[in-house]
């Protein structure tokens, strides 16, 4: 099952928005929710009661009195490991159990071999989620306290949003056309939502650090390269789910390196971690993986640093188009290359050089701050949004 964005929630004061105001501390009472949403107290009350009956909100003690009866304080239940999350990468997966506020209760990193294929990899990761949640997902479900509510999965390749199917991924042999959602539905008894890893990073980073900003672009630069777009406060997926996929946009590069997609000069073939490994090897530098590349850059290696700068310029060129077109309030870069200073510096310089002054006047350009759990946090929010919409 994939997430359905209920249009009613686009209206101010939809259940998801009410829940988010409580989760972020913007509202602690029904009166706050009424004020923020502009909805009548009785409508707010009705929606709050529905959320409470679903176990998505709880009443915790009494709020500060403004004369008369002390208002009951609303809170999102915390502490229960009730949402499973998987952030799959090319070599590792971060697996977590989170609570309904999107807080990580337990998480661990596992080595994976993506080339072992989807059944083996996803089967092992679902088993790990079950262990972390402390129960067999197939045996749980329902709305009892502590029961698993759903599992969110991030995939390092394009995911068709309506079906949860993987379409032509770059470095995932054996995964093309695989229906992740259907495979998982056959193994667990709770909703499974699937999206690409850049979208989940965007959602996790936005909810964690920028939920007050409406328009944001998050670049994920690791082995591959992609981006997720937040528009009007919501993840923007486009018609099929490919919005934000900048990996095969063409950049100026001479010579233009061949790309896994069959074209040449794609951003991914110039600026991704995999591209840096390939380029260094071609220059005779014996480097085996991205970790080795990052170490060389940190050590000030001349060839590696020059390639990182070139990569930063390439990312900046594509981002400049995105920024001019979309006019976000923040551009944040995450993934393993985000700590690579020469890349970040040339990306920033290119952005300022290539963007309209009006687009960059107040633009924040920064690193994603949420750390290694940003992907599973986004996955959990995807699940929570789905559960709330279904409720
Ligand atoms: Zn390509």
Boltz pocket constraint, residues with backbone or C-beta under 6 A from the ligand:
constraints:
  - pocket:
      binder: B
      contacts: [[A, 247], [A, 248], [A, 259], [A, 260], [A, 261], [A, 262], [A, 263], [A, 264], [A, 266], [A, 268]]
      max_distance: 6.0
